[in-house]
Structure formats: structure tokens, C-alpha cells
């Protein structure tokens, strides 16, 4: 595989960027030429941010799996596409070559067809990090079914909501999943999610942990049986190399649910062609991937990072992608470095929260690990603090590996702002320059472009993007107006990211964090409204307010202020009870780090909770809480401060 569009110098970056802004259609057309199309597009781009309506590669026809698999078979058939590292390091590694991946994907595509799945149907995937998860995702893409992967940490209730929102008729899951010392009973959680569900027709269950599970006749089938049957059909009927379904460039490829500032997660919808071109282009350029390199993205496929940089980006580039089932700290905090050593990993791409967590174990876990194969380090998910950046640089990269700080979002499909490894300059804790095709702008509350630098020469504002890049979200599933109001209505003719940012005189961007009611806990997005809804479902809770506060490892922790109905309670016990409710409603990832019981919340006369004040208290601010005179009862603030945890 060669990448003629790989940027090789700062000058090349500058000219690519310039061209991408002056002639976006010509620029992306040249790049899109490097993919396999059943039919080329008639027109490159049509868009407006009013509705919004965004179409790339209009009337182009393709199938993303032919680009991720089939086109590599001739030259890379025997090359590992996926190297799978099991949770338990004693268990056997699995190496999936491109040929094997091809076979498994068309075989599973046949399984889906046998089970009644058609193009456009929604298939919910709730699995651990096993190669079969990749087969399931790509099998859906092969026949044009829309996959909706749900992270294994979400509760039955969250799954039920997502199943309903997507009107999904099919589920692919596992009996259980191994994660560190824990076994997660995935099928049993799915069974709970399906109580009262009348839409799901089929659940396909892959055996991983051999935990006893219930299998309902007529609804639940075993993956292994289905694959065997598909194999026999393929042999007998000679349906060899199950042809991929032809997709329109704009046909939806997948839905991925993510949190916003309202209580209900949104189903972000990505297209086929634009998403493919973007994940490939950013993968090849940001990480400066060279054929044969081993790329290790530590994310879970349940999040957008796993979709774009374990599967679609690397595979479309014919790369070797490491897929890790476990967690960074099990059986010990040296696990990532064992994996780097074992597979001679060239690029590791992880989250600042993981780096900070591993830092806290000191240098002992690094002893005896050969990290000399590493060439590029990457981070994603949250702002990286300078201390973590330097630790990563010195101890992992040994000062020799460029670090790419990649800023993007579930909605953007792939990286939008990042340095290119070793090509454009890095600056600790700065995401630096936009990718070609990305036109950021910083605006004030009213939408006016920030033009006056502060005394440090920095522009400050809310980060927006002026024009569409190929992988911008197309809609939110089932509710297009929600997409418009969430992202395109705050400022006219701009996509609003929800993040605040700084820009220096070199044009580098530094992302400072969310400016809406969205928290970023360990690189995962969670809405304060969602957390509050969950807490409020707990019997006895009258009202609550959740805010973020700085957390050494997680980046942000969740601090909840709760009004509880009974005066004399065992606080410790009640906290644990509330944790249980939140785990049931959302999942353990949304558990507050601190719960403070209070008698009242600071409210304006019109009844609005003044979160600004609560945020300051949670952050440990004691004096400057800002103006409290508009409060209905300013005394509650003192009260809350006295009880601060
Ligand atoms: C939010 C998006 C992108 C995949 C993982 C998270 C924050 C992401 C960075 C970064 C500072 C970052 C933003 C963004 N974020 N990357 N390099 N520097 N902040 O995806 O769950 O959709 O969250 O993560 O606040 O809006 P997500």
C-alpha cells in the first residue's frame, strides 16, 4: 500500500492546507481517487449548515469493507490485519491476517443474512474486545446494515434506551467479557435490557467466557453454530466471497450514541464514503503510518476512537492493528509496555487518563521492557496536562518519539486538530494545527469571531468549524432537528463543538475543555443532566445537581450535591445505594466520585440552579464564588461550603 497523499514536510502541510481551503472539492477528489469505488461520484460536495444538509461524493457507490479488506488481499493477504492480545497474558494470541479477516467477515455477513438482516437494518453490538467484534462490525458494513456498538460498561437500562431509539431488531453479543480481574456477564445484561422489548428478533451470542447463560428458543442463537452453517452454505452453494452490498456514499454506516447536555444520549450517524476517506487520511497523516508498522490504539471499539483508529482507519490503510481485550493495570501496571515489547509496536495511541494512572505506579513497571520499537506516541480524549506529556515523552518515547495530541469528537468521526508526527511541530498540551479541510474559528458568546489577543497574545473563545469535512456527522438518528439545534443553531452557519479553546500567534490551538454541561471523566463523555436524572431516580432523593471538578487521574471527577428526604440517614450507606441506582440506570462509568448531602441548592428567584457556584465549591474555591446576590436564599451557599467533601 502506498499513500500518495501522505504529507512529508511542513511545507507540504502548508500547501495541502491552503489548497483544501481554496478548492475543497478538488482537494478531496484527488484523495478519494485512491480508494476502490463501484462508481465514482458525480459531484464532490453539497452543503448548508442551516438544515443541516451535508453530502460528500454525491452518487458515488462503494462498500467500505472492500476498501478495508478486499483491495489488500492481493498484496497483503498474509499480513496481520489484527493482532489480538487476550486479557490474560498466558492465553494464546490470535493473529488475523487480511485473508482470514476477509473470510470471517463474509462468513459473518452470511450469518446476518441468514438471520434476516437487510441493508439499512440496525444491529446492536454489545461485545467484549475480541476479534469477533471486528467481524461483527465489518460484517454489518459488508451488507449495509447499520451497526450501533454499545460499550460493555453500559447498563441494561442504557442498552434498552439505545435499542429503542434505534429501533434495532438484531443484537450481537457474547456470553461474557473478561476485563482485568472481572468477568462481565454481557448476555445476562442483554436479557435484562430485553425485558418488555418487542422489537428485537434475534440475538447472536459468541462464546467467550463460558459463563452459564439463558438462551431463549426462537430468539437466541449461538455464533459458532451460525458460522458453521454459513461455512457449509458457502462451500455447498459456492456463494464464495459473499459480494459486498453496493452502498451509496451517503448511506449511513453506523450509529454511535454519545452524551450531550440534555438527559438523553444522541445517536450520532456517520456516512460511508466521507467517514472512510477521513479516517484513512487522518490515520496516514497524523501518525505517519509506514507500511508494515504495528499500530496499537488502546481504546475500546465501543467508543468512536476504537471505530476509527482500531478498525476503519488502519484497515482501510492496510495496516496492522493491535486489539487488546484487557485493561492497562492488569495483571500489573506494565501491561501496555509488555504489549509494545511483545509485538514490537511502532505507534501507541492512548488517553491522558491512562498515562496519568500509569504514572502513579512509578517507573518500576517499565523495568526490563524493550520499548525501542516505538516511533510515534499519541493521545486523545481530553486535554493532556504538561506533567503527563513530559512523562510520556521521557519514559515511553525516551525523548525520540513525536507525541501527537489529537483533538476530535464522536461527531467529527476522526481527528480534526493535531500535529502530524515528526512533520509539524508539537507543543506540550496544545493540539496545534487543524488538519487540511478543517477551518476552526473561535467565537464569543454572541458568535463574533475573537480578534483581540489577550496580554499573552492568545485568542480565546468557543471552538467552531466553518465548513464541513468529509466525516462530519450527518444527523442524529431519528431526530434531525436535534442535530440542528445541538450543533448548528448556537451560531449561525457554524458547527459548534461544545469546547473552549485558545489560539496562539502561530495559529496553534489549545483545547481548554467543554463549555457546556458535559463532563469528561477518564476521556469519556457524560452529561451532568444524565447523571442527575439517574440520581433523582433513587428513592428518597428530592433533587440533585452534578458538576465536574479536577481529578488527578480521571481529569474530571463527578461531584453530586443531593437533597435527600430523610433527615437522619447513614450517609455512607445511602451513598452506596445511590451508586447502585446510577450503575443500574447508566453504568458504573457514571458513578459520582463524591456525593454531598445538602439541605438546599443555590437557586435563582426563577428556580434555576446556579451551577457556576456549585462548580466553584466542588473545585475547592472558598472565597470567590462570584455574585450570589441574585440567589433566592444566599445562606444555602454557606451551608453547602461547611459540608464540602
Ligand atoms: C470531547 C469529545 C475523540 C475521541 C474520544 C472522545 C475532548 C477529545 C481531546 C484533546 C482536549 C479533547 C473534547 C471533545 N477531547 N480529544 N486532544 N484535547 N480535549 O470523544 O467522547 O466524543 O468526546 O473530548 O472536550 O469535545 P468524545
Boltz pocket constraint, residues with backbone or C-beta under 6 A from the ligand:
constraints:
  - pocket:
      binder: B
      contacts: [[A, 258], [A, 304], [A, 305], [A, 379], [A, 380], [A, 381], [A, 382], [A, 383], [A, 384], [A, 405], [A, 406], [A, 407], [A, 408], [A, 409], [A, 410], [A, 411], [A, 417], [A, 431], [A, 497], [A, 498], [A, 499], [A, 511], [A, 512], [A, 513], [A, 514], [A, 520], [A, 523], [A, 524], [A, 525]]
      max_distance: 6.0
